[in-house]
Amino acid sequence: MKGLFMADQIENSLVVGPDDKVPTGEATLLGLQHVLAMDVYVPPIILAGSLAMGAANSTGLLQSTFLAAGIGTILQTAIFMKMPVSQGPSFVPLGAAAGVVLASGGLNHGGMATLLGALTVGAIVLILLGLSGVFQKIINTLVPAVVGGTIITCVGLSLIPSALNDNVFEASGNIYQNMILASITALTLLICVAISIRFPRVQKLFKTGSIVIALLVGTLVSAMMGRFDWKTVADAAWIGLPQRTMFHWGIHFDLTAILTFIIIYAILTTETTGTWFAMGAVTNHQITDRQWNRGIIGEGLSCLVAAIAGATPVTGYSTNAGIVSITGVASKRVFISAGIWFIILGFFTKLSAFLSAIPAPVIGGVFAIITVTIMLNGLNVIRRTKTGESDLYIIGIPIVLTLAIILLPTKVMNASPQMVQYLLGSPIAIAAITAVILNLIMPSRSQA
């Protein structure tokens, strides 16, 4: 076997495959389901808060992020990766982005121009990496089945704290109400899945639509609790063009900022690799050499679009692999519809405000289950791979490190050098690098 793990080792439970035709109306609804289950609006809100942006700048950043996510999703799904892949803003670059802006004069004095310059150069480096054909050789050499399965497992594991802490336990509002909302939403999702399994005749409704049903129920309950922010929706304009693009901020190239973001792009690429592995596992697809290279080109173009739009990098979003695993729908038409929804949100600010007003615990109830399905898909890859004594460490140590970084005290993180902080901000990157290194230095084993 070559370096890539064999995705056809995974049991296939898809209702709709990647190339299956889905009616336009159904694809539109299922695409919205992906958008609803993704917390795409959270990273730009965090960055806006870090930079003390006013309402106009915050809205502009949110619109730009939606627009870039939509264009990137369509580029990857339809043209480059040609897999059901969704793009969204990563949390990893946020600290570096805020640092570059503040260190370069602040928001309105060249800081954003310096950030966008660094993001542009980093995106071009990714495009060149894909065009060179080197990326697939790196993957084939360094990532056999056991490493790929370990990376997928760590992707799911690393997302669990965000699902529970950020969206439920540490989210704004009464913690007991948060737990109730998350529980109701998660329970609704489980009931939908159970109904689809017990009554196959209604599988199409309750399995494929399980996430949107759960989110609707959670949102209705939150409205009855007085937790849905109607004022934000009412105050938002109906339609607005993105105003805070590169043409507004300008562009400036600073060597230190560029080098910082080239390193961060390397970390993001490691994360994206894990996302692609996860999607390959749930869709029963072995990623080809050509797809790896074209995928990196698409990743670079997505990030370039984000920089031009005035947003932080949009990269492969791992949440969607869990959504596919739960709903059984992997149609590329659905993902293209999700991309179109994101583009609409980039201009339809009233709808964008409505989706952003869905309470975090409602998202968290669904997100928690999604993260577990991603983790279990990784374990399933490992389970179907013939392993030896060395593999116990190749699998186990990255998992331990993922947990260690998740639980790392904030004071230790803050005391680390800035570049180390960026790396520690991505448990997936740490886990992937560790798994690859251990696979190279541990005694060889027989492969399945």
Sequence and secondary structure as in RCSB ss.txt:
>XXXX:A:sequence
MKGLFMADQIENSLVVGPDDKVPTGEATLLGLQHVLAMDVYVPPIILAGSLAMGAANSTGLLQSTFLAAGIGTIL
QTAIFMKMPVSQGPSFVPLGAAAGVVLASGGLNHGGMATLLGALTVGAIVLILLGLSGVFQKIINTLVPAVVGGT
IITCVGLSLIPSALNDNVFEASGNIYQNMILASITALTLLICVAISIRFPRVQKLFKTGSIVIALLVGTLVSAMM
GRFDWKTVADAAWIGLPQRTMFHWGIHFDLTAILTFIIIYAILTTETTGTWFAMGAVTNHQITDRQWNRGIIGEG
LSCLVAAIAGATPVTGYSTNAGIVSITGVASKRVFISAGIWFIILGFFTKLSAFLSAIPAPVIGGVFAIITVTIM
LNGLNVIRRTKTGESDLYIIGIPIVLTLAIILLPTKVMNASPQMVQYLLGSPIAIAAITAVILNLIMPSRSQA
>XXXX:A:secstr
  SS  GGGS    SB TT    HHHHHHHHHHHHHHS TTHHHHHHHHHTT  HHHHHHHHHHHHHHHHHHHHI
IIIISS SS  EEE STTHHHHHHHHHHTT IIIIIHHHHHHHHHHHHHHHHHHHHHTHHHHHHHHH  HHHHHH
HHHHHHHHHHHIIIIIIIISSSS HHHHHHHHHHHHHHHHHHHHHHHH GGGHHHHTTTHHHHHHHHHHHHHHHT
T S HHHHHHS S      SHHHH     HHHHHHHHHHHHHHHHHHHHHHHHHHHHTT    HHHHHHHHHHHH
HHHHHHHHHT   EEE THHHHHHHHH B  HHHHHHHHHHHHHHHH HHHHHHHHTS HHHHHHHHHHHHHHHH
HHHHHHHHTS   HHHHHHHHHHHHHHHHHHH  HHHHHHS HHHHHHHT HHHHHHHHHHHHHHHS      
